[in-house]
Amino acid sequence: KVCKVDKIGRDGVIAGSVYTSEFSLRDETAVYEFLKSGTRSNPHVNPDYVSRLVEAFGTVKVKGKEFILSDEQKAAVAMTARHRMSIISGGAGVGKTLLVRAIAEMFRIGQEKTVRLAAFTGKAARRIEELSEISASTIHRLLEYIPGNGGFSRCEENPIDADVVIIDEVSMNAIDLTACLFRAIGPDTSVV
């Protein structure tokens, strides 16, 4: 079934229409609703301790080498401590993986929270695991894909068992996989 969706301009007047499948509209709406809910405060961090956490995890050790986070990276750590959902972006080699390591350590060690790290492909999961030294899986494995069924055992009724979920390269995901992922994230789980 094809659905017509009117695009409303900032002035409240219909600015045009798009046509999409019923399934795509459902998935796009689910992703939109999840992203909208991400503006809440992070339920796992006391706001009074954010600056202390950032300082405590401002230096990261990877493969025996110590790295000091830049001011921008420290601001990103603080952002993830304050908000339920955070998006990290940047070009190759700017330190996103180092930042992921600092964020994961802040939650795992500093707050004693369960952190799950996943990526779209097995190769990307192995790479982020190698660089961050934190166990990672594919998104399909995180959602517990059921072969032959085409579905996942992790869903709204059976959410991912984690306090924090970090997804690497989320822009590679198709909208239907992203919708399944977001549906499987509980209301108190933080997402990076």
N, C-alpha and C positions, 0 to 999 in steps of 0.2 A: 504494500500500500504506500502511495506517495502522499506526503503531507505538504501543504503550502504554509509557509511561516512568514509572516510579515515582519520586516525589519523596521523598528521604530527609531526615528531620529531623535536627537537630543531635544528637539522642540516638541516632541510628542506626536509628530505627524509621520504617517507611514512613508518610509524612505525607499521602499521596494519590497520585493518578495523573493524568497528562495524556496526551492523544492527539495525535499529530502525524504528518505525512507522513514517509515514509522520507527524502525529499529535504531537508525542513526539519531533521530530526534530524541528518542528515549535515552540513548547513551550520552548524547551531548548535554541533555538536561541534567543527567546524573552527575556528570563531570562539573558542570556549572554550579550545581547546588553544593557539591563537595568543596569546590574552590571558594565559594561564598562563605562556607562555614569555617574556613581556615583562618579567619580574622580574629578568632577567639584567642584568649591567653593560653599559654602552654600550661596544661594541668600538672606537669611534672616538675616544675621549677618554681620555687618561691621567688617572686620578683625582687625581694630584698637581697638575694644572694647572687644575682646575675653578674655584677661587676667582679665579685670574688671568684666566681666560676670561670669567667673569661680570663682573669689573670692566672688562675691555677692551671688552665689548659691552653695558655698562650704559647707554650713551647711543646713541640711534638717530636717524638723520637720515631724514626722509620729506618728499619734495617741498620740500627746502631748509630745512625746519624741524627743529630739534633737540629730541628728547624724552629725558628722563631716566627710566629705569625705576624703578618703586616697589620697595620691599623685597620685596613679594609677587611681583612680576614677576621680580626678580633670583633669588628662590628657585626660580621655575619654570624659568628658564634653567639654573640649577644642576641641577635635577632632570633636565632633558632631557640634560644633559651626563653625568650619572651613570648613567642607566638606558636600556636599549634601547628601551623603550616608555614614552611619557608621554601623559597625557590632560590637556588644558587645557579648563576650563569657566568660564563666567561669563556674566553678562547682557550686553545690548547696551551698547556704549560704555565697557566697563571696560578696554579695551586689549589684547584678545586678538590682534588683527591686528598691533599694534605688537610684541607679544611674539613672534609668528610671524616677523616681520622680524628681530628680534634673534637668535632661535634659528637661523634660516636663515643669517644673516651669521656667527654663531659657527662653524657647521659649514663654510660655503663659504669664508670668508676666514680665520678663525682656525685651521681644521683642514684646509683645502684638500680638502673632501669634496664629492661630487656630491649636490645637494639637488633633489628633485622635489616640486612643490607641486600639489595637485589638489583639486577640489571635485566634489560630486555633479552640479551643473548647470552649463551654460555660463555662465549669468548669475552664479552664485556664483564661478566660476573667474575671470571677468573682474573681478568686484568685489575679490576677494582679491588679484589681480594688480595692480589699480589702487592699492589701499591699501598693499600691501607692496612694490610696485615690483620684484616677482620674478615671472618667467614662471610661469604656472599653466595647467593643462589640466583637462578633465573626468576623472573616474575611468575612464570608458570609453576615452578616448584614452590615458590612462596605461597601461591594460591592453591596449591595441591591439586594440580590438573588431574582429571579422571579420564584416562584413555577409553575410547569407545563411546563415552558419554558426551564429550566435547565441552564439558563444564568443569567447574572447580568446586572443591569441598569447602573452601573458604569463601564466605559470602556474608551478607548482612546478619543472617541467623547464626553464623559460625565465623566470627571475625578472626583475623590474623592475631595470633597470640604474641603481642609485642607492645611495649610502651612507646617505642619509636620505630618508624619504618623509614629507611633512607633508600630512595630509588635513584640509581644512576642512569643518566641519559634518557629520562622519561619522555623527551620529545620524539624518540624513536617509536614509541608505542602507538598502535592503532587506537582509535577512539573506543572501540568495543572492549579491548583489553584494559585500557585506562579506566573505563567505567566499572568493569569487574573488580579491578584493584581498589578503586575508591569505595565501592560498595562493601568491600571486605575489611575496610579499616574502621575499627570501633570509634565511638565518639570521644574517647579519652586517649586515643593514640595520636601521637605527634607525627608529622610527615615532613621529610626534607627531600 
